[in-house]
Amino acid sequence: SDNSDNSKLTDALKEADIEARKIREEAERRKQEDEKERMKKQMKIDRLNAIPEDAEAGTVEEFMYKDGVKEILEKLDTDLVGLIPVKSRVREIAALLVVDKLRRNLGLDTSVPSLHMCFTGAPGTGKTTVAMRMGQILQRMGYSRSGHLVVATRDDLVGQYVGHTAPKTKEVIKKAMGGVLLIDEAYYLYNASNDRDYGQESIEILLNVMEENREDIVIVLAGYKDRMDKFFSFIPGMSSRVGNHIEFPNYEPEELLSIAKVMCRDLEYEMSVDAEPIFFEYIKKRMTMPYFSNARTVRNAVDRARMRAAIRLFSKAFDQSSDGMVSK
């Protein structure tokens, strides 16, 4: 009995020694990690202090011009009428990237900011155009390999049967690698009424890619604001990975008239002065009707006007009194 008690006591003392050693080792490990962190911070401070006061990293204007960012921002102004808040947000993101590059030139530590985005607004408000220009800015500044744009919807990402979704989603992601993937009406990926919906598998793959490959692909989620907010409430992991939320307002009638004139100019047509008030009234009426889609509705109206102009010219050329010649 005494031997048994002594054996138990010995075992208990050994266990206590092991536990005490583990505690000491853990404390030592933490102390070493703290010291490494302190030295790391001190090295940063020393490096910063070593930079001469007159050291030049370059000017913002130089980088904006040299990398072609200024040209793309100007093109965005030309391509899109209005949308002042959107253009301001794009300029802010561009400014962040330029300053990040200037810091690198001074040898300061930098980290790639979260560039995944959410574009909210009605159809035809310029979301695809802005995504395309954003890709070009990222490519010019070295944050993206090619800067190309791939547009996808639920149909492109989600399969119809078990085992079909993962290959479809991965194929689209593969096409977008090195550029921008715009997922239009992203909320259709999630079906709250069906927990077996295949869209959940696509979302999980996207979440992983947004985290693991954030330096090689920018994912833009687009759709109506209220539906996107609801979507994020169901998928909180998605919201936390999106660093930039940009809201696209609806166009005013005056802006839509300007857009129509720009479209005509780009197609080498000319909207007559007499046609302007008529088109303006048409747009105001069309805005109150179903399925109005801002600039897309304007494009459809311009296309119809072109078709009618072509029919008039065709009929005039085939008129018996005509010589068949068509001139300006």
NURO-36788 format. One record per residue: y, x, z of N, C-alpha, C in turn; residue in one letter. Coordinates in steps of 0.05 Angstrom, whole numbers, plus 32768, in hexadecimal, padded with zeros to 4 digits. Layout:
N
YXZYXZYXZA...
END
This chain:
328
7FE880118000800080008000801980118000S801880278011802F80398012803480477FF7D801D804F7FEB801E805D7FD0802B804A7FBCN802380317FBD802D801D7FAA804B80197FAES805380187FC7807080157FCD8080802D7FC3D807480457FC88082805E7FBF8084805F7FA1N806F80557F93806F80557F76808580437F6BS8087802B7F78809B80187F6F80B780237F74K80BA80307F8B80D4803C7F9280DC80527F7DL80C880627F7780CC80787F6380D5806C7F48T80C680577F4080CD804A7F2680E9803E7F26D80F080327F3D810B80267F408120803B7F3EA811B80527F4B812F80687F4B813280747F2FL811B80767F20811C80807F05812C806D7EF3K812780537EF68136803F7EE7815480407EECE815A80447F06817680467F0E8183805F7F02A817480757F02817E808E7EF68183808B7ED8D8170807D7ECA817280787EAD818B80677EA8I818E80527EB881A580407EB581BF804F7EBAE81C0805F7ECE81D8806F7ED581DF80827EBEA81C9808F7EB381CE80A27E9C81D980937E84R81CE807B7E7F81D8806B7E6881F580647E6BK81FC805D7E84821880567E8A822B806E7E85I822180867E8F8231809F7E8C823480A67E6ER821D80A37E5F821E80A97E42823080977E33E8230807D7E3A824180697E2D825F80707E33E826480777E4D8280807E7E55828980977E46A827780AA7E42827E80C37E34828380BD7E16E827280AB7E0B827580A47DEF829080977DEAR829780857DFC82B180777DFA82C8808A7DFDR82C5809D7E0F82DA80B17E1482DE80C27DFAK82C880CA7DED82C980DA7DD582D680CA7DBEQ82CF80B07DBC82DB809F7DA782F9809B7DACE830080977DC5831D80957DCC832C80AE7DC4D831F80C57DCA832C80DF7DC4832F80E27DA6E831A80DB7D96831B80DC7D79833280CB7D6EK833480B37D7A834980A07D71836480AB7D77E836780B77D8F838180C37D97838980D97D85R837580EA7D7E837A81017D6C838180F77D50M837480E27D48837980D77D2D839680CD7D2BK839E80BF7D4183BA80B47D4283CE80CB7D42K83C780E07D5283D980F77D5483DC81057D3AQ83C681087D2B83C781147D1083D981057CFEM83D880EA7CFF83EA80D97CEF840780DE7CF6K840C80E07D10842780E47D1A843181007D10I842081147D13842781307D0B842C81317CEDD841B81227CDD841F81227CC0843981157CB9R843F80FF7CC7845880F07CC2847081017CC9L846E81107CE0848581217CE8848881397CD5N847281417CC8847381587CB6848081527C9CA848381377C95849081307C7C84AE81357C7EI84B981457C6D84D6814B7C6E84E681317C6BP84FD81317C77850F811A7C76851781137C59E851981287C49852281247C2D850B81227C19D84F2811F7C2484DB811C7C1284DE81027C02A84D881047BE884DA80ED7BD684BF80E37BCDE84BA80C97BD084A180BD7BC784A580B07BABA84BF80B07BA384C680A17B8A84D580897B92G84E1807B7B7E84F180637B8384E1804B7B7BT84E780357B8884DA801B7B8284DF80147B64V84F880187B5B84FE80127B3F84ED80237B2CE84E9803C7B3384D9804E7B2284BD80447B1FE84B1803C7B36849580327B35849380177B27F84A780067B2B84A77FEC7B1E84A87FEF7B00M84B880037AF784BC80077ADA84A480177ACFY849D802D7ADC8488803F7AD2846D80317ACFK846680217AE3844C80147AE2844C7FFA7AD1D84647FF37AC784657FDB7AB684667FC17AC6G846A7FC37AE0846B7FAB7AF184847F9B7AEBV849A7FA97AE784B37F9B7AE184B17F8B7AC8K84A47F977AB484A07F897A9A84907F6F7A9DE847B7F717AAE84697F597AB284787F437AC1I84887F4B7AD584987F387AE484AD7F2A7AD2L84B87F3A7AC084CC7F2E7AAD84BE7F1B7A9AE84A57F227A9284967F117A81848E7EF77A8FK84897EF97AA984837EE17AB9849B7ECE7AB9L84B37EDA7ABB84CC7ECA7ABA84CF7EBC7AA0D84C87ECB7A8A84CA7EBF7A6F84B57EAA7A6AT849C7EAF7A7384867E9D7A6E84897E837A7ED84937E857A9784937E6D7AA884B07E657AAFL84B67E4C7AA884D07E407AAF84CE7E377ACCV84E47E3C7ADC84E57E337AF884D27E427B09G84C47E347B1B84B07E407B2E84BC7E577B3DL84D47E547B4784E27E6A7B5584D27E737B6EI84C77E617B7F84B77E6A7B96849F7E7A7B8EP84927E727B78847A7E807B6F84817E9D7B65V84967E9F7B55849F7EB97B4B84A77ECB7B62K84B47EC07B7684BC7ED07B8E84A47EDB7B9CS848F7ECA7B9F84777ED37BAD84697EE97B9ER84687EE67B83845B7EFB7B73846B7F157B75V84857F137B7684967F2B7B7984917F387B95R848E7F287BA984887F327BC4846E7F427BC5E84597F377BB7843F7F457BB684427F5F7BA7I84517F5E7B9084567F767B8084657F8B7B91A84787F827BA184887F947BB184767FA27BC6A84647F937BD284517F9E7BE684407FB47BD9L84377FAF7BC184267FC27BB384357FDC7BACL844E7FD87BA4845F7FEF7B9D846480017BB5V846C7FF47BCC847180037BE4845880117BEEV844180037BEB8427800F7BF3842280297BE3D842A80287BC98426803F7BB8843980567BC0K8452804F7BC7846580637BD0845B80707BEAL844F80617BFC8445806C7C15842E80807C0FR841E80797BFC8408808B7BF4841380A67BEAR842980A57BDB843680BD7BD0843F80D07BE7N844680C47BFE844E80D47C15843780DE7C26L841F80D67C1E840780DE7C2C840180CC7C44G840E80B57C46840980A37C5D83F180927C58L83E3808A7C6D83CB807A7C6A83D3805E7C60D83C480547C4E83C880397C4383AD802B7C41T83AE80117C41839680017C3C839C7FEB7C29S838A7FE57C17838F7FD17C0383927FB67C11V83A87FA87C0D83AC7F8E7C1B839A7F797C0EP83957F647C1D83857F4E7C1283947F417BFAS83887F437BE383957F397BCB83897F1E7BC1L83757F147BCF836A7EFA7BC8837F7EE57BCCH83807ED17BBB83967EBE7BBB838D7EA17BB9M839F7E8F7BC1839A7E727BBE83B37E677BB0C83AF7E5A7B9983C57E4E7B8A83C17E2F7B8DF83D57E227B9883D37E057B9B83E97DF77B8BT83E27DE17B7F83F57DD27B6F83E67DC17B5AG83F67DB07B4D83EA7D9D7B3983E37DAC7B1FA83D37DA07B0E83CD7DAD7AF483E67DB27AE4P83E67DC87AD483FC7DCD7AC284147DDA7ACFG84117DE57AE784297DF17AF5842A7E107AF2T84187E1B7AE2841A7E387ADC84077E4A7AECG83F37E3E7AF983E27E4E7B0B83D27E637AFBK83C87E5B7AE483B87E6D7AD383C97E847AC9T83E17E7D7AC083F47E927AB583FB7EA67ACBT84017E9D7AE384087EAF7AF983F07EC07B00V83D87EB57B0083C07EC57B0783BC7EDB7AF2A83C27ED57AD983BF7EE97AC383D37EFF7AC7M83EC7EF87ACD84017F0D7AD183FB7F1D7AEBR83F07F107AFF83EA7F1E7B1883D57F337B13M83C17F2C7B0283AC7F3F7AFB83B87F577AECG83CB7F537ADB83D87F697ACC83E87F7B7ADFQ83F67F6F7AF384047F7F7B0683F17F917B16I83DB7F857B1F83C87F947B2F83BC7FAB7B1FL83B77FA67B0583AB7FBA7AF483BF7FD17AF0Q83D87FCA7AEA83ED7FDF7AE583F17FF17AFDR83ED7FE67B1583F27FF57B2E83D980027B39M83C37FFF7B2B83AA800D7B34839A7FFE7B49G83A07FE57B4E83917FD57B61837B7FC57B54Y83797FC77B3A83657FB97B2B835E7FC97B12S83447FCB7B0B833C7FDC7AF583467FD27ADAR83437FB87AD5834B7FAD7ABB83607F977ABCS83607F887AD283747F737AD683707F5A7AC5G83587F587AB883527F407AA8834E7F287AB9H83507F107AAD834E7EF77ABB83357EE87AB2L83257EDF7AC5830E7ECD7ABF83137EB37ACEV83127E9C7ABF83177E827ACB82FC7E747ACDV82F67E697AE582DD7E5B7AE982E17E417AF9A82CE7E2F7AF682CD7E167B0582B27E147B13T82AD7DFE7B2182937DFA7B2E827C7DFC7B1AR82807DF07B02826B7DF07AEE82627E0C7AE6D82757E1F7AE7826F7E3B7ADF82607E4A7AF6D82637E407B0E82597E4F7B2682407E437B33L823D7E287B3182287E1A7B4082127E107B2DV81F97E167B3481E27E0D7B2481DA7DF17B2AG81C67DE87B1A81BC7DCC7B1D81A27DCA7B2CQ81967DE17B32817C7DE17B3F81797DFA7B51Y81657DFB7B6281617E117B74815E7E2B7B65V816C7E407B6E816A7E5A7B61817C7E5E7B49G818C7E4A7B42819D7E4B7B2A81B97E547B31H81C27E4E7B4A81DE7E537B5181E57E717B54T81D47E807B6281DA7E9C7B6781DE7EAC7B4DA81CC7EAA7B3981D07EB87B2081EA7EB07B12P81F07E967B1282087E8C7B0482217E987B12K82237E967B2C823A7EA07B3B823D7EBE7B37T82277ECD7B3982287EEA7B3682307EF37B1AK82287EE37B06822F7EE97AEA824D7EE77AE6E82597ED17AF182767ECD7AEF82857EE47AFEV827B7EEA7B1682887F007B2682867F1A7B17I82707F1F7B0A826C7F387AFB82817F3A7AE4K82867F237AD6829A7F237AC182B67F287ACBK82BB7F207AE482D67F227AF082DA7F3D7AFEA82C57F4C7B0382C97F667B1182DD7F787B04M82EF7F837B1483047F937B09831D7F837B02G831C7F697B0683327F587AFF83367F417B12G833D7F2A7B0883447F127B1883317EFB7B11V83267EEE7B2583157ED67B2183257EBE7B2BL832D7EAC7B1A833B7E947B2283267E7D7B22L83227E717B3A83107E5A7B3C83217E417B3EI83217E327B2983317E197B2883237E037B37D83337DF37B4683297DDD7B5683117DE77B67E83177DFC7B7683027E097B8682F57DF77B9BA83037DE27BA382F87DD07BB882DF7DC17BAEY82DA7DC07B9482C27DB37B8A82A97DC37B8FY82AD7DDC7B9882967DED7B9F82877DE27BB8L82977DD47BC9828B7DCB7BE282897DAC7BE2Y82717DA37BE8826C7D867BE982657D7F7C06N82797D747C1582757D6E7C3182607D597C36A825C7D477C2282497D317C26822C7D397C21S82287D527C17820D7D5A7C1082087D777C19N81FA7D7B7C3081F77D967C3B81E37DA67C2BD81D67D9A7C1781C37DA87C0681CF7DAF7BEBR81E97DAA7BE881F77DAF7BCF81F67DCD7BC9D81F17DD47BB081EE7DF07BA882087E007BA9Y821F7DF27BAB82397DFF7BAC823C7E117BC4G822E7E0B7BDA82307E1B7BF282267E387BEDQ82117E3A7BDC82067E547BD6821A7E657BC6E82297E587BB4823E7E657BA582547E6F7BB7S825C7E5E7BCA82717E657BDD82697E7E7BEDI82507E7E7BF782477E957C0782487EAF7BF7E82417EAE7BDD82427EC67BCC825F7ECF7BC9I82717EBB7BC4828D7EC17BC082997ECE7BDAL82927EC37BF1829C7ECE7C0A82947EEB7C0EL827B7EF17C0782717F0C7C0982807F1F7BF6N82847F167BDD82927F267BC982AF7F2B7BD1V82BC7F167BDC82D87F187BE482DC7F2D7BFAM82C77F317C0A82C87F457C2082BF7F617C16E82A87F617C0A829B7F7B7C0282A87F887BEAE82B27F787BD782BD7F837BBE82DA7F7D7BBBN82E97F7B7BD183057F737BD083167F877BC1R830D7FA07BBE831C7FB47BB083177FB47B92E83037FA37B8982FC7FA37B6D82FE7F887B60D83067F737B6F83097F597B63831D7F497B75I832E7F3A7B6783407F277B7583387F0B7B6EV83327EFB7B83832A7EDF7B7F83417ECD7B85I83477EBB7B72835D7EA87B7683517E8C7B76V83557E7D7B8C834B7E627B8E83627E4F7B88L835D7E3C7B7683737E2B7B6D836C7E0D7B6FA83807DFC7B74837C7DDF7B7583927DD17B83G838F7DB77B8783A37DA77B9583A57DB17BB2Y83BD7DB17BBD83C17DBC7BD983B17DAD7BEEK83B27D927BEE83A47D837C0383867D887C02D837B7D897BEA835E7D8E7BE783567DAA7BEER83687DBE7BE883627DDA7BEF83637DDD7C0DM83767DD07C1B83787DD17C38835E7DC67C45D83547DB07C3A833C7DA47C4483247DB77C3FK83237DC37C28830E7DD67C21830E7DED7C34F83257DF97C3B83277E0F7C4E831E7E077C6AF83237DED7C71831B7DE47C8B82FC7DE37C8ES82EE7DDE7C7782D17DDE7C7782C67DFB7C75F82D57E0D7C6882CC7E297C6482E07E3C7C70I82E27E3E7C8A82F77E507C9682F57E6D7C8EP82DD7E767C8782DA7E927C7F82E87E987C65G82EB7E837C5482F97E867C3B83177E897C40M83227E787C51833E7E797C5783477E947C62S83367EA07C74833D7EB97C81833D7ED07C6DS83307ECD7C56832E7EE37C4283457EE17C2ER83547ECB7C2E83697EC77C1B83847ECF7C28V83907EE47C1D83A87EEF7C2A83C27EE37C1FG83C17ED67C0783DA7ECD7BFB83D67EB07BF1N83E77E9F7BFD83E67E827BF584007E7C7BE6H83FE7E737BCD84157E6D7BBD84147E507BB3I842A7E427BB9842B7E257BB1843C7E227B98E84317E147B85843E7E107B6B84497DF37B6AF84647DF07B6B84707DD67B6B846E7DC97B50P84717DAE7B4F84727DA07B36848D7DA67B28N848D7DA57B0E84A57DAA7AFF84B87D927AFFY84D27D977AFD84E67D827AFA84E87D7C7ADCE84F27D637AD584F47D5C7AB885047D707AA8P85197D7B7AB3852A7D8E7AA5851A7DA87A9FE85097DB07AB284F97DC87AAE84E47DC37A99E84D97DAB7A9884C47DA57A8484D07DA47A68L84E97D9B7A6684F77D9D7A4C84FB7DBA7A43L85027DCB7A5685057DE77A5084EB7DF47A48S84D57DEB7A5584BA7DF57A4E84B37DED7A31I84BA7DD47A2A84B47DCB7A0F84C37DDB79FAA84DC7DE27A0184EC7DF279EE84E17E0E79EBK84D77E1A7A0284CB7E347A0184B17E3379F0V84A17E1E79F484897E1C79E4848F7E1A79C6M84A47E0A79BF84AC7E0879A384B57E237998C84C47E3179A884CE7E4C79A084B77E5F799BR84A47E5F79AD848D7E7179AA847C7E6B7992D847C7E51798A846D7E497972847E7E4A7959L84967E54795C84AA7E57794684B17E3B793AE84B57E28794D84C07E0E794684DB7E0C7954Y84EA7DF8794D85047DF4795A85087DD77961E850E7DD2797B85127DB67983852F7DAF797EM85347D9B796E854F7D937966855E7D89797FS85787D8A797D858A7D81799385857D637997V85817D547982857D7D37798485627D307992D854F7D42798F85347D3D799A85337D4279B8A85457D5379C285447D5A79DE85477D4379F2E855B7D3179EF855D7D1A7A0285457D0779FFP853A7D0479E785237CF379E3850A7CFE79F2I85067D1879EF84F07D2579FC84F37D247A1AF850C7D277A2485127D267A40850A7D0B7A4CF85127CF67A3E850B7CDB7A4884ED7CD67A47E84E07CE07A3284C37CDE7A3184B67CEB7A49Y84BF7D037A5084B37D127A6684B77D037A80I84CF7CF87A8484D57CEA7A9D84C27CD17AA0K84BE7CC47A8A84AC7CAC7A8A848F7CB57A8FK84887CCB7A81846C7CD47A8284657CDE7A9FR84797CE87AAD84747CF27AC9846C7CDB7ADCM84737CC37AD5846C7CAC7AE684507CA07ADFT84447CAA7ACA842A7C9F7AC084137CB07ACAM83FA7CA57AC983E37CB47AD283DD7CCC7AC1P83CF7CDF7ACD83C57CF77AC083DB7D097AB5Y83F27D087AC284087D1A7ABB84017D367AC5F84047D4B7AB383FC7D667ABA84117D7B7AB4S842A7D757ABB84407D887AB884417D957A9DN843E7DB07A9C84417DBF7A82842B7DB87A6EA84137DB07A7883FE7DA97A6584057D907A56R84117D7D7A64841A7D647A5784307D6A7A42T84427D7D7A4984577D857A36844A7D927A1EV84367DA47A2284297DB17A0C841C7D9C79F9R840F7D887A0584037D7379F584187D6479E4N842F7D5F79F184457D5079E3844F7D6179CCA84537D7B79D0845C7D8E79BB84487D8F79A5V842F7D9079AB841A7D917997841A7D777986D841F7D60799384207D47798484387D477971R844F7D52797B84677D53796B84637D657953A84557D7B7956844E7D8D7940843D7D7F792BR84297D70793584177D62792384277D4D7913M84397D3F791F84497D2B7911845B7D3878FDR84677D4F790584787D5E78F284687D6778DAA844F7D7078DE843D7D7878C884377D6178B6A84327D4A78C2842B7D3278B284437D2A78A0I845C7D2C78AC84747D25789D84777D387885R84747D52788A84767D66787584617D62785FL84497D5C786884327D57785684387D3F7844F84417D2A785084477D117841845E7D16782ES84727D257837848A7D2A782684827D3B780EK84707D4F781284687D6177FC84587D5277E7A84497D3D77F084387D2E77DD84477D1577D1F84607D1177DA846F7CFB77CE84747D0077B1D84737CEA77A184767CED778484917CF9777BQ84A57CF4778B84C07CFF778584C37D1C778ES84AF7D27779C84B17D4277A684A67D567792S84B07D6F779484A57D847782848F7D937791D84877D8A77A984717D9677B784787DAE77C8G84917DB777C6849A7DCF77D484A27DC777F1M849B7DD9780484A37DD5782084B47DEC7828V84CC7DE5783384DE7DFA783C84E77DF47858S84F57E07786584FF7E03788085137DEC7881K
END
